């Protein structure tokens, strides 16, 4: 009898695993894990406990985490190219989303390897649909950079974003991130703070950024967090005086009236002809 773990057409299968409640592991996920000759995972102990819980015999493990993914990719692809089934999992949720997997998948595709996905639980989508905020359009920011100019830039990009924004955050950085968001988005922007999703102590809190900061100062953060931030409200249309001031500044920098009108129109999202008409009036030259 042939071994189901060794097939003529090896492949890489990404499998979504529970983010807390083990009952969320799907039959398809169990089947894929049972067929795997190799399981690529972040933590062999954690994944080993998951497999043991469901009575799945231990496969060969390859550790794929943020430190090893580059080196492990060649080993993983070697197994696939020898006709073996390799399953990639993260510690929780879908691999490749703020977890190892993105690089490995890209390398597999470049090598002509078959890549399959067995969908499963997602903290991003769970928090989004439970938030009560708009779900028709959203962006996922993952974890913000911890410090420096890159963090500042990302926060500035988030502030005017009109779509709902989903972020991850660790408990020891939660308060700082909430304060930074309040600084750039305003105290009254709505936010949902979700933690320990699908677990015993699951909590979904809703309020404003100011209220979230105050609560975080009173309640010690615990567990892993998902933040769902309301999109920015539509910006008020620029007034003629605002446009004249912006045009005047552009002219002082040496731009022609035509180029200044183009720049200001793009900056404020208004018609170029409107700005040009203001640019050719004497008031714009003050």
C-alpha positions in Angstrom: 0.0 0.0 0.0 1.3 3.4 -0.9 1.9 6.1 1.7 -0.5 9.0 1.4 2.3 11.2 2.7 4.4 10.6 -0.4 2.8 11.4 -3.7 3.9 11.8 -7.3 3.0 15.5 -7.3 4.3 17.0 -4.0 2.7 20.2 -2.9 2.7 22.9 -0.3 -0.5 23.3 1.6 -1.2 26.3 3.9 -3.6 25.4 6.6 -5.5 27.7 8.9 -5.5 26.6 12.5 -7.6 27.7 15.5 -6.9 31.1 17.1 -8.1 29.7 20.4 -11.0 27.3 20.3 -9.8 23.9 19.0 -13.3 23.1 17.7 -12.6 25.5 14.9 -10.2 23.2 13.1 -12.0 22.1 10.0 -12.3 18.5 8.6 -10.2 19.6 5.6 -7.5 20.9 7.8 -7.4 17.6 9.7 -7.2 15.7 6.5 -4.3 17.8 5.2 -2.4 17.6 8.5 -2.9 13.8 8.5 -1.5 13.5 5.0 1.6 15.7 5.6 5.0 14.1 5.5 6.4 17.4 6.7 4.8 20.2 8.8 6.4 23.6 8.7 5.6 25.5 11.8 6.7 28.3 14.1 6.9 26.2 17.3 7.1 22.4 17.2 5.8 22.1 20.7 2.7 24.1 20.1 2.0 22.4 16.8 2.8 19.0 18.3 0.2 19.5 21.0 -2.4 20.4 18.4 -1.6 17.2 16.3 -1.6 15.0 19.5 -5.0 16.4 20.5 -6.5 15.2 17.3 -4.5 11.9 17.3 -2.3 12.7 14.3 1.0 11.0 14.2 4.0 13.2 14.4 5.5 14.1 11.0 8.9 15.6 10.2 9.0 19.2 11.4 10.7 22.2 9.8 10.8 25.3 11.9 9.7 28.3 9.9 9.6 31.6 11.9 10.7 35.2 11.3 14.3 34.2 11.9 14.5 30.9 9.9 12.1 31.4 7.0 14.7 32.3 4.5 16.9 29.3 5.2 14.0 26.9 5.8 12.4 27.7 2.4 15.0 25.7 0.5 14.6 22.7 2.8 10.8 22.8 2.5 10.8 23.1 -1.3 13.2 20.2 -1.4 10.7 18.0 0.4 7.9 19.1 -2.0 10.1 18.5 -5.1 10.7 14.9 -3.8 7.0 14.3 -4.0 6.1 14.9 -0.4 3.1 16.9 1.0 4.3 19.8 3.2 1.8 21.6 5.4 2.6 25.1 6.6 0.9 26.3 9.8 1.4 29.2 12.1 0.9 29.2 15.8 -2.7 30.4 15.3 -4.8 31.5 12.3 -3.8 31.7 8.7 -0.1 31.4 7.9 1.4 34.3 5.9 -0.7 37.0 7.5 1.5 38.8 10.0 3.1 35.3 10.4 5.7 33.4 8.5 4.7 32.1 5.1 4.8 35.1 2.7 8.3 34.5 1.6 7.9 30.7 1.4 4.9 30.9 -0.8 6.6 33.3 -3.1 9.6 31.0 -3.4 7.3 28.0 -4.0 5.5 29.8 -6.8 8.7 30.9 -8.4 9.9 27.2 -8.3 6.8 26.0 -10.0 5.5 24.2 -6.9 1.8 23.7 -6.4 0.5 25.8 -3.5 -2.9 25.0 -2.0 -4.8 26.7 0.8 -7.1 25.2 3.4 -8.8 28.3 4.9 -9.5 28.6 8.5 -10.0 30.9 11.5 -8.8 34.5 11.1 -8.5 37.0 13.9 -8.6 39.8 11.3 -12.0 38.9 9.9 -13.4 37.8 13.3 -12.7 41.2 14.9 -13.8 43.1 11.8 -17.3 41.5 11.5 -17.8 41.7 15.2 -16.8 45.4 15.4 -20.0 46.9 14.2 -17.9 49.2 11.9 -18.0 49.3 8.1 -16.9 46.0 6.6 -17.4 46.6 2.8 -14.0 48.2 2.5 -11.1 47.7 5.0 -7.3 47.6 5.2 -5.1 45.4 7.3 -2.0 47.1 8.9 -0.7 44.2 11.0 1.7 45.3 13.7 2.9 48.9 13.5 6.6 49.5 13.5 7.8 49.8 17.1 9.6 53.2 16.8 11.2 55.7 14.6 10.3 57.5 11.4 8.7 54.4 9.9 6.2 54.3 12.8 5.5 58.0 12.4 4.9 57.6 8.7 2.5 54.7 9.1 0.5 56.6 11.7 0.2 59.6 9.4 -1.0 57.3 6.6 -3.6 55.7 8.9 -5.0 59.1 10.0 -6.8 60.1 6.8 -7.6 56.5 5.6 -11.3 56.4 4.9 -11.6 52.6 5.1 -11.9 50.6 8.3 -8.4 49.7 9.6 -7.5 46.5 11.4 -4.3 46.2 13.4 -2.6 43.7 15.7 -0.9 44.7 19.0 0.9 43.1 21.9 -0.4 43.8 25.4 2.7 45.7 26.6 2.5 48.1 23.6 -1.3 48.6 23.6 -1.4 51.8 25.6 1.2 53.5 23.6 -0.4 52.5 20.3 -3.8 53.8 21.5 -2.3 57.1 22.5 -0.4 57.5 19.2 -3.6 56.7 17.3 -5.5 59.3 19.4 -2.8 61.9 18.7 -3.1 61.5 14.9 -6.8 60.5 14.5 -8.4 62.6 17.2 -9.9 61.5 20.6 -13.4 60.9 19.1 -12.5 58.4 16.4 -14.3 55.1 17.1 -12.3 52.0 17.9 -13.0 48.4 18.8 -10.4 46.6 21.0 -10.7 42.8 20.8 -8.6 40.3 22.8 -8.4 36.6 23.3 -10.8 35.9 20.4 -12.6 32.5 20.6 -10.9 31.8 24.0 -12.4 31.6 27.5 -11.7 35.2 28.3 -12.7 36.7 25.0 -13.5 40.4 25.2 -14.7 42.9 22.6 -14.8 46.5 23.8 -16.2 49.4 21.8 -15.8 53.2 22.3 -13.7 56.2 21.3 -9.9 56.4 21.2 -10.0 58.7 24.3 -12.1 56.2 26.2 -9.8 53.3 25.1 -6.8 55.1 26.4 -8.5 55.9 29.7 -9.6 52.3 30.1 -6.1 50.9 29.2 -4.7 53.1 32.0 -7.1 51.5 34.5 -7.1 47.9 33.3 -3.9 45.9 32.9 -3.8 44.7 29.2 -3.6 40.9 28.9 -3.6 38.6 25.8 -3.2 39.3 22.2 -5.1 42.3 20.7 -6.9 43.1 17.5 -7.8 46.8 17.0 -10.5 47.8 14.6 -10.4 51.6 13.9 -13.1 53.5 12.2 -12.2 55.1 8.9 -11.6 58.8 8.7 -14.7 60.9 7.9 -14.8 62.7 4.5 -12.7 65.8 4.6 -14.5 69.1 4.3 -14.1 70.7 0.9 -11.4 73.3 0.8 -12.5 76.9 0.8 -11.3 79.5 -1.8 -9.2 81.2 0.9 -7.5 77.9 1.7 -6.8 77.3 -1.9 -5.5 80.9 -2.5 -3.1 80.5 0.5 -1.8 77.2 -0.8 -1.3 78.7 -4.3 0.5 81.7 -2.9 2.9 79.4 -1.1 3.6 77.4 -4.2 4.2 80.6 -6.2 6.6 81.8 -3.6 8.5 78.6 -4.1 9.0 79.6 -7.7 6.3 77.4 -9.4 4.5 78.8 -12.4 0.8 79.5 -12.0 0.0 76.5 -14.1 2.2 74.1 -12.0 1.1 75.7 -8.7 -2.6 75.1 -9.8 -1.8 71.5 -10.6 0.0 70.8 -7.3 -2.7 72.4 -5.1 -5.6 70.8 -7.0 -4.0 67.4 -6.4 -3.3 68.2 -2.7 -6.9 69.2 -2.0 -8.7 67.0 -4.4 -10.4 69.8 -6.3 -10.7 70.7 -10.0 -7.6 72.2 -11.5 -9.6 74.9 -13.3 -11.0 76.2 -10.0 -7.5 76.6 -8.5 -6.1 78.2 -11.7 -8.9 80.8 -11.7 -7.9 81.7 -8.2 -4.2 81.7 -9.1 -4.6 84.4 -11.7 -6.4 86.8 -9.4 -4.2 89.4 -7.6 -5.0 88.1 -4.2 -3.1 84.9 -4.9 0.1 86.9 -5.4 0.2 88.5 -2.0 
